[in-house]
């Protein structure tokens, strides 16, 4: 796919600004499809499809959590690791306000508000990851090390 045919989202602006190589993938978004549908559409392992989760922690602060598509976040373990008594998923309205992205199209790149980013440490063992490009049905394929170019990543082992 040519670069000029992809949506130019805030996420794409960040990736281009940091000179990060990426391959764009567009597919038919299904609201209930999740990472399983993404993996099936792209013909890749769901483990390499990374979901971007916005979480509330102590004091009303928000964080970004990156997790394998086929895993869940242990909020108890994550809280213990980051020193937070509470870690709960953010409601969709607050997540959209913090990120500027619609639910189902949330990218960790180019969020409206800068937030701490935590990633499951085993993501960095993968050769390539597939992560939202800032729009429903729009995925970018990148090296997991690209995350470290953009963010000061907190690597955590909080998968279940």
C-alpha positions as YAML, in Angstrom:
chain: A
units: angstrom
residues:
- id: 1
  name: UNK
  ca: [0.00, 0.00, 0.00]
- id: 2
  name: UNK
  ca: [1.37, 3.40, -0.92]
- id: 3
  name: UNK
  ca: [2.02, 5.82, 1.92]
- id: 4
  name: UNK
  ca: [-0.15, 8.48, 0.28]
- id: 5
  name: UNK
  ca: [-3.25, 6.23, 0.44]
- id: 6
  name: UNK
  ca: [-3.26, 5.71, 4.19]
- id: 7
  name: UNK
  ca: [-5.12, 7.84, 6.75]
- id: 8
  name: UNK
  ca: [-2.88, 10.59, 8.09]
- id: 9
  name: UNK
  ca: [-3.68, 10.30, 11.77]
- id: 10
  name: UNK
  ca: [-1.75, 11.84, 14.68]
- id: 11
  name: UNK
  ca: [-0.15, 8.39, 15.10]
- id: 12
  name: UNK
  ca: [1.15, 8.41, 11.53]
- id: 13
  name: UNK
  ca: [2.50, 11.93, 11.99]
- id: 14
  name: UNK
  ca: [4.47, 10.73, 15.05]
- id: 15
  name: UNK
  ca: [5.85, 7.66, 13.26]
- id: 16
  name: UNK
  ca: [6.90, 9.73, 10.25]
- id: 17
  name: UNK
  ca: [8.33, 12.47, 12.47]
- id: 18
  name: UNK
  ca: [10.49, 9.90, 14.29]
- id: 19
  name: UNK
  ca: [11.45, 8.28, 10.96]
- id: 20
  name: UNK
  ca: [10.06, 4.92, 12.05]
- id: 21
  name: UNK
  ca: [9.57, 2.36, 9.30]
- id: 22
  name: UNK
  ca: [6.06, 0.99, 9.22]
- id: 23
  name: UNK
  ca: [3.74, -0.88, 6.93]
- id: 24
  name: UNK
  ca: [0.10, 0.16, 6.91]
- id: 25
  name: UNK
  ca: [-2.78, -2.33, 6.83]
- id: 26
  name: UNK
  ca: [-6.43, -1.40, 6.34]
- id: 27
  name: UNK
  ca: [-9.23, -3.89, 6.96]
- id: 28
  name: UNK
  ca: [-13.00, -3.90, 7.49]
- id: 29
  name: UNK
  ca: [-13.53, -3.03, 11.14]
- id: 30
  name: UNK
  ca: [-16.07, -5.05, 13.12]
- id: 31
  name: UNK
  ca: [-17.03, -3.48, 16.46]
- id: 32
  name: UNK
  ca: [-17.02, -6.86, 18.22]
- id: 33
  name: UNK
  ca: [-14.10, -8.34, 16.27]
- id: 34
  name: UNK
  ca: [-11.24, -7.32, 18.55]
- id: 35
  name: UNK
  ca: [-7.70, -8.51, 18.07]
- id: 36
  name: UNK
  ca: [-8.90, -11.92, 16.85]
- id: 37
  name: UNK
  ca: [-10.56, -10.32, 13.80]
- id: 38
  name: UNK
  ca: [-7.48, -8.16, 13.18]
- id: 39
  name: UNK
  ca: [-5.22, -11.23, 13.29]
- id: 40
  name: UNK
  ca: [-7.54, -13.17, 10.97]
- id: 41
  name: UNK
  ca: [-7.80, -10.28, 8.49]
- id: 42
  name: UNK
  ca: [-4.02, -9.74, 8.42]
- id: 43
  name: UNK
  ca: [-3.24, -13.48, 8.57]
- id: 44
  name: UNK
  ca: [-0.92, -13.06, 11.55]
- id: 45
  name: UNK
  ca: [-0.71, -14.56, 15.04]
- id: 46
  name: UNK
  ca: [-3.05, -12.78, 17.48]
- id: 47
  name: UNK
  ca: [-0.14, -12.74, 19.96]
- id: 48
  name: UNK
  ca: [1.60, -10.17, 17.69]
- id: 49
  name: UNK
  ca: [-1.48, -7.92, 17.53]
- id: 50
  name: UNK
  ca: [-0.97, -5.42, 20.33]
- id: 51
  name: UNK
  ca: [-3.94, -3.79, 22.01]
- id: 52
  name: UNK
  ca: [-3.74, -0.27, 23.38]
- id: 53
  name: UNK
  ca: [-5.56, 0.00, 26.71]
- id: 54
  name: UNK
  ca: [-6.21, 3.20, 28.61]
- id: 55
  name: UNK
  ca: [-6.31, 2.64, 32.36]
- id: 56
  name: UNK
  ca: [-7.20, 4.78, 35.37]
- id: 57
  name: UNK
  ca: [-4.83, 4.63, 38.31]
- id: 58
  name: UNK
  ca: [-4.71, 6.29, 41.75]
- id: 59
  name: UNK
  ca: [-5.76, 9.93, 41.84]
- id: 60
  name: UNK
  ca: [-7.61, 9.89, 38.51]
- id: 61
  name: UNK
  ca: [-4.43, 9.67, 36.43]
- id: 62
  name: UNK
  ca: [-4.45, 7.73, 33.18]
- id: 63
  name: UNK
  ca: [-1.84, 5.43, 31.68]
- id: 64
  name: UNK
  ca: [-1.43, 3.53, 28.43]
- id: 65
  name: UNK
  ca: [-0.94, -0.23, 28.64]
- id: 66
  name: UNK
  ca: [0.19, -2.28, 25.64]
- id: 67
  name: UNK
  ca: [-0.68, -5.99, 25.74]
- id: 68
  name: UNK
  ca: [-0.68, -8.99, 23.42]
- id: 69
  name: UNK
  ca: [-4.06, -9.46, 21.75]
- id: 70
  name: UNK
  ca: [-4.43, -12.99, 23.10]
- id: 71
  name: UNK
  ca: [-3.63, -12.01, 26.71]
- id: 72
  name: UNK
  ca: [-5.33, -10.02, 29.44]
- id: 73
  name: UNK
  ca: [-3.77, -7.52, 31.83]
- id: 74
  name: UNK
  ca: [-3.57, -8.54, 35.47]
- id: 75
  name: UNK
  ca: [-4.54, -5.17, 36.95]
- id: 76
  name: UNK
  ca: [-3.53, -6.41, 40.41]
- id: 77
  name: UNK
  ca: [-0.04, -7.35, 39.18]
- id: 78
  name: UNK
  ca: [0.31, -4.16, 37.14]
- id: 79
  name: UNK
  ca: [-0.69, -2.07, 40.16]
- id: 80
  name: UNK
  ca: [1.90, -3.86, 42.29]
- id: 81
  name: UNK
  ca: [4.63, -3.27, 39.69]
- id: 82
  name: UNK
  ca: [3.89, 0.44, 39.15]
- id: 83
  name: UNK
  ca: [3.04, 1.19, 42.79]
- id: 84
  name: UNK
  ca: [-0.62, 1.97, 42.28]
- id: 85
  name: UNK
  ca: [-3.38, 0.75, 44.60]
- id: 86
  name: UNK
  ca: [-5.98, 0.82, 41.84]
- id: 87
  name: UNK
  ca: [-5.72, 0.05, 38.14]
- id: 88
  name: UNK
  ca: [-9.01, -0.12, 36.25]
- id: 89
  name: UNK
  ca: [-9.98, 0.24, 32.60]
- id: 90
  name: UNK
  ca: [-10.89, 3.79, 31.69]
- id: 91
  name: UNK
  ca: [-14.44, 4.36, 30.45]
- id: 92
  name: UNK
  ca: [-14.73, 4.98, 26.70]
- id: 93
  name: UNK
  ca: [-15.64, 8.69, 27.01]
- id: 94
  name: UNK
  ca: [-12.66, 9.51, 29.23]
- id: 95
  name: UNK
  ca: [-10.33, 7.39, 27.08]
- id: 96
  name: UNK
  ca: [-11.42, 9.31, 23.98]
- id: 97
  name: UNK
  ca: [-10.94, 12.64, 25.74]
- id: 98
  name: UNK
  ca: [-7.43, 11.65, 26.89]
- id: 99
  name: UNK
  ca: [-6.30, 10.13, 23.59]
- id: 100
  name: UNK
  ca: [-8.31, 11.92, 20.93]
- id: 101
  name: UNK
  ca: [-9.07, 8.51, 19.42]
- id: 102
  name: UNK
  ca: [-12.37, 6.71, 19.08]
- id: 103
  name: UNK
  ca: [-12.79, 3.41, 20.97]
- id: 104
  name: UNK
  ca: [-11.57, 0.64, 18.66]
- id: 105
  name: UNK
  ca: [-9.15, 3.01, 16.97]
- id: 106
  name: UNK
  ca: [-6.88, 3.93, 19.88]
- id: 107
  name: UNK
  ca: [-3.20, 4.18, 19.11]
- id: 108
  name: UNK
  ca: [-0.50, 4.80, 21.71]
- id: 109
  name: UNK
  ca: [1.11, 7.24, 19.26]
- id: 110
  name: UNK
  ca: [-0.01, 10.85, 19.01]
- id: 111
  name: UNK
  ca: [-2.40, 10.91, 21.95]
- id: 112
  name: UNK
  ca: [-3.93, 14.26, 22.92]
- id: 113
  name: UNK
  ca: [-2.60, 13.99, 26.46]
- id: 114
  name: UNK
  ca: [0.85, 12.64, 27.19]
- id: 115
  name: UNK
  ca: [0.55, 9.61, 29.48]
- id: 116
  name: UNK
  ca: [2.99, 7.08, 30.92]
- id: 117
  name: UNK
  ca: [3.22, 4.00, 28.66]
- id: 118
  name: UNK
  ca: [3.66, 0.49, 30.04]
- id: 119
  name: UNK
  ca: [4.19, -2.51, 27.77]
- id: 120
  name: UNK
  ca: [4.16, -6.22, 28.46]
- id: 121
  name: UNK
  ca: [7.88, -7.03, 28.36]
- id: 122
  name: UNK
  ca: [7.45, -10.11, 26.15]
- id: 123
  name: UNK
  ca: [6.24, -7.84, 23.31]
- id: 124
  name: UNK
  ca: [9.89, -6.87, 22.76]
- id: 125
  name: UNK
  ca: [10.84, -10.48, 21.93]
- id: 126
  name: UNK
  ca: [8.63, -10.40, 18.82]
- id: 127
  name: UNK
  ca: [10.07, -9.64, 15.38]
- id: 128
  name: UNK
  ca: [7.11, -7.46, 14.31]
- id: 129
  name: UNK
  ca: [4.01, -6.14, 16.05]
- id: 130
  name: UNK
  ca: [0.69, -4.95, 14.68]
- id: 131
  name: UNK
  ca: [-0.72, -1.96, 16.54]
- id: 132
  name: UNK
  ca: [-3.52, 0.51, 15.91]
- id: 133
  name: UNK
  ca: [-2.66, 3.39, 13.61]
- id: 134
  name: UNK
  ca: [-5.24, 5.77, 15.07]
- id: 135
  name: UNK
  ca: [-8.41, 4.77, 13.27]
- id: 136
  name: UNK
  ca: [-10.80, 1.82, 13.35]
- id: 137
  name: UNK
  ca: [-9.66, -0.78, 10.83]
- id: 138
  name: UNK
  ca: [-6.19, 0.73, 10.49]
- id: 139
  name: UNK
  ca: [-3.13, -1.15, 11.78]
- id: 140
  name: UNK
  ca: [0.56, -0.39, 11.47]
- id: 141
  name: UNK
  ca: [3.19, -3.10, 11.39]
- id: 142
  name: UNK
  ca: [6.36, -2.01, 13.16]
- id: 143
  name: UNK
  ca: [9.34, -3.35, 15.06]
- id: 144
  name: UNK
  ca: [8.56, -3.49, 18.80]
- id: 145
  name: UNK
  ca: [11.77, -1.55, 19.40]
- id: 146
  name: UNK
  ca: [10.11, 1.41, 17.65]
- id: 147
  name: UNK
  ca: [8.05, 1.80, 20.82]
- id: 148
  name: UNK
  ca: [11.25, 2.66, 22.67]
- id: 149
  name: UNK
  ca: [12.11, 5.32, 20.08]
- id: 150
  name: UNK
  ca: [8.83, 7.13, 20.78]
- id: 151
  name: UNK
  ca: [8.24, 6.46, 24.49]
- id: 152
  name: UNK
  ca: [10.04, 5.99, 27.74]
- id: 153
  name: UNK
  ca: [8.52, 2.55, 28.15]
- id: 154
  name: UNK
  ca: [7.86, 0.90, 31.45]
- id: 155
  name: UNK
  ca: [8.29, -2.79, 30.71]
- id: 156
  name: UNK
  ca: [6.08, -4.95, 32.91]
- id: 157
  name: UNK
  ca: [5.20, -8.60, 33.24]
- id: 158
  name: UNK
  ca: [1.47, -8.33, 33.85]
- id: 159
  name: UNK
  ca: [-0.04, -10.73, 31.31]
- id: 160
  name: UNK
  ca: [-2.55, -13.39, 32.24]
...
